[in-house]
Amino acid sequence: MEEFNAEIISITDEDGVDYELEVLARVEYMGCEYLALTPADASDEAEELEVSLLKSVIEDGEPLLIAIEDEEELETVYDLLMEQVFSDEDEEEDFEDDFDD
């Protein structure tokens, strides 16, 4: 299935290596934005999708994505993202059901 409107971002790590990542979801928590990301070149046939959860921060006026080091924060953000993903799937199913009738 072909994806439309995929949001792709480029990041550069501390070693100067560039990565293209697809934003799977975004969620706000405690005034901060968190992103669920996967490599943009990930195969649709892959059995397991490699997903990273990163926190978006502004440092010295520049946007940065950083690892979530606090386990409780990571767990809460993960739960919020899962709620969002499953909520979106339920809405899609409801939409599809409307056309099946």
BAMI-599221 format. One record per residue: z, y, x of N, C-alpha, C in turn. Coordinates in steps of 0.02 Angstrom, whole numbers, plus 50000, padded with zeros to 5 digits. Layout:
BEGIN
ZYXZYXZYX ...
***
This chain:
BEGIN
500004994150042500005000050000500005006250044 499585010950031499535017050070500045022050046 500395025250095500895030250077500585037150077 500785041050028500545047950024501125052550037 500985058350065501475063550076502055061350121 501945056850168502465054950214502635060950258 503275062150265503495067650308503605064950379 503215067350426503255065150495503525070950537 504015069450579504285074550624504215072050696 504185076650743504165074950814504815077250846 505105072850885505705074750922505605072950996 505975076351038505955075051110506665073351132 506755067651165507425065851187507605069551251 508215068251276508465071751335508065070151398 507655064751397507245062951454506535065751448 506415069651395505755072651386505245068151352 505475062451325505035057751290504955059951217 504335060451194504195062451125504155056451079 504415057351019504395052050968504145055050903 503745051250867503525053050800503935048750751 504285052050705504715048550658504535050450587 504585045550542504485046850472505165047850439 505225053150400505835054550363505815050450299 506275045650294506315041450235506715044750179 507255048350200507685051550151508095056950185 508325061650145508775066950168509355067350119 509945068950145510525069750102510975075150132 511295078950087511775084050107512475081150100 512905082550149513605080350145514025085150186 514535087850154515005092450188514635098250222 514115100850189513755106550214513265105150270 513155098750285512685096850337512125092550307 511545092550340510985088450319510945082350365 510815076550333510735070250369510065067350351 509755063950400509095061050389509095053650405 508735049850363508595042850378507885042750405 507805040250467507165040550502506955033550525 506305032650529506025026550557505425028450600 505255024450650504665026050691504045026750646 503665031950657503075033350615502555027850622 502545024350678502045019150689502305012250670 502855011950633503135005450612502645001750568 502574995450578502114991250540502394989850470 501964990150420502164988550352502344981150345 502094977050390502214969850388502864967950423 503194972550456503814970950492504334968350443 504684963050463505194960150420505794964750412 505974968150466506544972750463506314979650486 506484984650446506304991450462506864994550504 506694997150562507175000450605507305007450578 507915008650553508095015050524508665018150563 508605024450579509135028250613509385033650566 510045034550565510355040050527510575045250577 510315051350570510485056650616510705062850578 511115066850611511375073050582510965078850609 510765083350565510385089250585510885094950597 510855097850657511295103450675510885108950709 511155114850710510855120450747511285121850807 510985121550866511355122850928510955127850969 511275133450986510945138851022510315141150986 510345141250919509785143550879509225138550871 509305132650899508785127450896509015121550853 508575119050810508765113150770508785106850814 509305102850805509375096550842509565091050795 509365084950811509585079050776510045075250823 510655073950798511145070550841511405064250807 511655059650849511945053450823512595055150787 512745051250736513375051950699513875047350733 514365050350767514835046350806515445044250767 515635047950715516225046350675516045040750626 516385035050630516225029250588516295030750514 516815034450495516925036050425516365040550398 516165045550439515615049950420514965045950413 514835041450460514225037350458514225032950396 514785029850380514825025450322514715029450257 515015035350253514935039550193514215041650185 513885043850239513195046050236512745040150218 512875034350246512485028350230512535026850155 513145027050128513245025750056512875030850014 512905037250032512545042449995511795041249997 511535039450054510815038150060510605032050019 511025026850019510865020949979510875022549904 511355026649883511365028849813510725032449795 510505036849841509895040749829509285036149826 509235031449872508665026949874508635022749811 509205019949790509205015749730509095019849667 509345025949667509225030449610508475031949605 508155033249661507435034649662507045028549638 507245022549658506905016349637506975015449561 507585016749534507695016149462507245020949424 507185027149450506755032049417506025029849418 505805026949475505115024449480504995018849429 505475014249423505405008749376505375011449305 505795016349288505785019349221505105022449208 504835025849258504185029149252503635023949241 503655018549280503165013149273503235009749205 503845008749181503955005649116503645009749060 503665016349067503375020749017502625019349008 502295017549063501575016249060501415009049040 501895004649047501784997649028501814996648953 502155001148918502235000448845501595001548807 
***
